[in-house]
């Protein structure tokens, strides 16, 4: 994977087909730009025609699939070419899924709330989305640092999702492997994981923002994808 630097803004290039880049912490942070400035930057430097990002509220609403007011979406699905979409995270999983022919692209904001509500299955169980076959799991908090409590476990159990295989106990604390939960669900739908490279937002302080590490920090990692 390559690091791209443009005017002191840094990005990690994950894939070029489809295109996936992740904004990195640095002297200048892409996430701090206004929507208009982000759009102009991507148009000028990545030759894109347009750019979208959303008000993410840990829901299962997906742009291109659902309608909601106030631009409140936690994902997108598109066939539009040269239009970039961003998933904003600060410990949750940014999940990008696509089809073999690179004609369909989906991005989902997969925190524990989204996974508990079934955001992955909602998209993949739709007949016209069964062609999605590959996925990339972006930077998120890793299993050694995602401490959870019984109330979270109870929320999954309430909907019949036994997450005990993804839990580990250390020093009277419980930690959850969010990535493996996501991987196993994707495998149930026959989706192949594009790469095992999935950096930890909590430990890689030089590259990523983390809510658990720095509570109250409003800055986010942006996983940006386009066809």
C-alpha positions as CSV (number, residue, x, y, z in Angstrom):
1,X,0.0,0.0,0.0
2,X,1.2,3.5,-0.9
3,X,1.1,6.7,1.1
4,X,0.0,9.7,-1.0
5,X,0.8,13.2,0.1
6,X,-0.8,16.2,-1.6
7,X,-0.2,19.7,-0.1
8,X,0.7,18.2,3.2
9,X,-2.6,16.1,3.3
10,X,-1.7,12.4,3.6
11,X,-3.7,9.4,2.4
12,X,-3.2,5.7,2.5
13,X,-3.9,4.1,-0.9
14,X,-5.6,0.7,-0.3
15,X,-6.8,-0.1,-3.8
16,X,-7.0,1.3,-7.3
17,X,-9.8,-1.0,-8.6
18,X,-12.1,0.0,-7.0
19,X,-10.4,3.1,-5.6
20,X,-10.1,3.2,-1.9
21,X,-8.0,5.8,0.1
22,X,-7.9,6.6,3.8
23,X,-7.1,10.0,5.2
24,X,-4.2,10.0,7.6
25,X,-3.3,12.2,10.5
26,X,-0.7,14.7,9.7
27,X,0.4,18.3,9.7
28,X,-2.9,19.0,7.9
29,X,-6.0,16.8,8.3
30,X,-8.3,16.2,5.4
31,X,-11.3,15.7,7.8
32,X,-11.0,19.2,9.0
33,X,-11.9,20.7,5.6
34,X,-15.4,21.8,4.8
35,X,-17.5,19.5,2.6
36,X,-17.0,22.0,-0.3
37,X,-13.3,22.1,0.2
38,X,-13.0,18.3,0.4
39,X,-15.0,18.1,-2.8
40,X,-12.8,20.6,-4.6
41,X,-9.6,18.9,-3.4
42,X,-10.7,15.5,-4.6
43,X,-11.8,17.0,-8.0
44,X,-8.5,18.7,-8.5
45,X,-6.1,16.0,-7.2
46,X,-8.0,12.7,-7.9
47,X,-10.0,13.8,-11.0
48,X,-13.3,13.0,-9.4
49,X,-16.6,14.5,-10.6
50,X,-18.3,14.7,-7.2
51,X,-18.1,13.8,-3.5
52,X,-20.5,12.8,-0.7
53,X,-20.3,12.3,3.0
54,X,-23.1,11.8,5.6
55,X,-24.4,12.6,9.0
56,X,-23.7,9.2,10.6
57,X,-25.8,8.3,13.6
58,X,-25.1,4.5,14.0
59,X,-28.2,3.6,12.1
60,X,-28.8,1.1,9.3
61,X,-29.9,3.7,6.7
62,X,-27.9,3.4,3.4
63,X,-27.8,6.1,0.8
64,X,-28.9,4.7,-2.6
65,X,-31.1,2.2,-0.8
66,X,-33.1,4.2,1.8
67,X,-34.6,7.7,2.1
68,X,-34.0,9.8,5.1
69,X,-34.0,13.5,6.0
70,X,-31.0,15.5,7.1
71,X,-28.5,13.4,5.1
72,X,-28.5,10.8,8.0
73,X,-27.0,7.7,6.5
74,X,-24.5,5.2,7.8
75,X,-23.6,3.8,4.4
76,X,-24.0,4.0,0.6
77,X,-24.5,1.8,-2.4
78,X,-23.8,3.0,-5.9
79,X,-23.2,2.3,-9.5
80,X,-22.2,5.9,-10.3
81,X,-18.7,6.3,-11.7
82,X,-16.2,8.9,-10.6
83,X,-18.3,9.9,-7.5
84,X,-16.5,9.4,-4.2
85,X,-18.2,8.5,-0.9
86,X,-16.7,8.7,2.5
87,X,-17.3,6.6,5.7
88,X,-16.2,8.5,8.8
89,X,-14.9,6.5,11.7
90,X,-12.9,6.9,15.0
91,X,-12.8,3.3,16.1
92,X,-15.8,1.7,14.3
93,X,-15.2,-0.4,11.2
94,X,-15.3,1.3,7.7
95,X,-16.4,-1.6,5.5
96,X,-16.2,-1.3,1.7
97,X,-17.8,-4.0,-0.5
98,X,-17.8,-4.4,-4.3
99,X,-18.6,-6.8,-7.1
100,X,-16.3,-8.8,-9.4
101,X,-16.9,-6.5,-12.3
102,X,-16.4,-3.3,-10.3
103,X,-19.8,-2.1,-11.3
104,X,-21.3,-1.9,-7.8
105,X,-19.8,-0.4,-4.7
106,X,-21.0,-0.3,-1.1
107,X,-19.7,1.3,2.0
108,X,-21.0,0.7,5.6
109,X,-20.2,2.3,8.9
110,X,-20.0,-0.8,11.2
111,X,-19.8,0.0,14.8
112,X,-21.3,-2.4,17.4
113,X,-24.6,-0.7,17.1
114,X,-24.8,-1.1,13.3
115,X,-23.7,-4.7,13.5
116,X,-26.2,-5.4,16.2
117,X,-28.9,-3.9,14.0
118,X,-27.9,-6.0,11.0
119,X,-26.5,-3.3,8.7
120,X,-24.5,-5.9,6.7
121,X,-27.3,-8.4,6.2
122,X,-29.7,-5.6,5.3
123,X,-27.7,-4.9,2.1
124,X,-26.5,-8.3,1.2
125,X,-29.8,-10.0,1.6
126,X,-31.3,-7.8,-1.1
127,X,-31.6,-9.8,-4.4
128,X,-30.1,-7.1,-6.6
129,X,-27.0,-6.8,-4.3
130,X,-26.1,-10.5,-4.3
131,X,-23.2,-9.8,-6.8
132,X,-21.2,-8.2,-4.0
133,X,-18.3,-10.6,-3.5
134,X,-15.2,-8.7,-2.1
135,X,-14.7,-6.5,1.0
136,X,-12.1,-4.3,2.6
137,X,-12.2,-3.8,6.4
138,X,-10.6,-0.4,7.2
139,X,-8.9,1.0,10.3
140,X,-10.7,0.4,13.6
141,X,-10.1,-0.4,17.2
142,X,-8.6,-3.9,17.6
143,X,-9.6,-6.6,19.9
144,X,-7.1,-5.9,22.6
145,X,-8.5,-2.4,23.3
146,X,-12.2,-2.6,22.6
147,X,-13.5,-3.0,26.1
148,X,-17.2,-3.8,26.4
149,X,-19.7,-4.3,29.3
150,X,-22.6,-6.6,29.9
151,X,-25.2,-4.1,28.5
152,X,-23.6,-4.3,25.1
153,X,-23.5,-8.1,25.2
154,X,-27.2,-8.1,26.3
155,X,-28.1,-6.0,23.2
156,X,-26.7,-8.6,20.9
157,X,-28.3,-11.5,22.8
158,X,-31.6,-9.7,22.7
159,X,-31.7,-10.0,18.9
160,X,-30.4,-13.6,19.0
161,X,-26.8,-12.9,18.2
162,X,-24.5,-14.8,20.5
163,X,-21.3,-12.9,20.5
164,X,-19.6,-14.9,23.2
165,X,-17.1,-16.4,20.7
166,X,-15.8,-12.9,20.0
167,X,-15.2,-12.0,23.7
168,X,-12.1,-12.4,25.8
169,X,-11.6,-11.6,29.5
170,X,-8.4,-10.1,30.9
171,X,-7.9,-8.6,34.4
172,X,-11.7,-8.7,35.1
173,X,-12.4,-6.8,31.9
174,X,-14.1,-8.0,28.7
175,X,-12.8,-7.2,25.2
176,X,-14.5,-7.8,21.9
177,X,-13.1,-8.7,18.5
178,X,-15.2,-6.5,16.3
179,X,-13.3,-7.4,13.2
180,X,-13.8,-11.1,13.5
181,X,-17.5,-10.7,14.0
182,X,-17.6,-8.7,10.8
183,X,-15.4,-11.2,8.9
184,X,-17.6,-14.1,9.9
185,X,-20.8,-12.4,8.8
186,X,-19.2,-11.5,5.5
187,X,-18.0,-15.1,5.0
188,X,-21.6,-16.3,5.6
189,X,-22.5,-14.4,2.5
190,X,-19.6,-15.8,0.5
191,X,-17.7,-12.5,0.5
192,X,-13.9,-12.6,0.3
193,X,-11.8,-10.2,2.4
194,X,-9.5,-8.2,0.1
195,X,-6.6,-8.0,2.5
196,X,-5.8,-8.9,6.1
197,X,-4.2,-5.4,6.6
198,X,-6.5,-3.7,9.0
199,X,-4.7,-1.2,11.2
200,X,-5.7,-0.4,14.8
201,X,-7.0,3.1,15.2
202,X,-6.3,3.0,18.9
203,X,-2.6,2.0,18.8
204,X,-1.5,3.8,15.6
205,X,-1.7,7.2,17.1
206,X,0.6,8.7,14.4
207,X,-1.9,7.8,11.7
208,X,-5.4,7.5,13.0
209,X,-7.9,9.2,15.3
210,X,-9.5,7.1,18.0
211,X,-12.4,8.1,20.2
212,X,-11.5,5.5,22.9
213,X,-7.9,6.8,23.1
214,X,-8.9,10.5,22.9
215,X,-12.4,10.9,24.2
216,X,-14.1,14.1,22.9
217,X,-11.8,14.5,19.9
218,X,-14.2,15.4,17.0
219,X,-11.8,14.5,14.2
220,X,-12.4,11.4,12.1
221,X,-10.6,9.0,9.8
222,X,-12.2,9.1,6.3
223,X,-12.3,6.0,4.2
224,X,-13.1,7.2,0.7
225,X,-14.1,5.0,-2.2
226,X,-15.2,5.3,-5.8
227,X,-15.7,3.4,-9.0
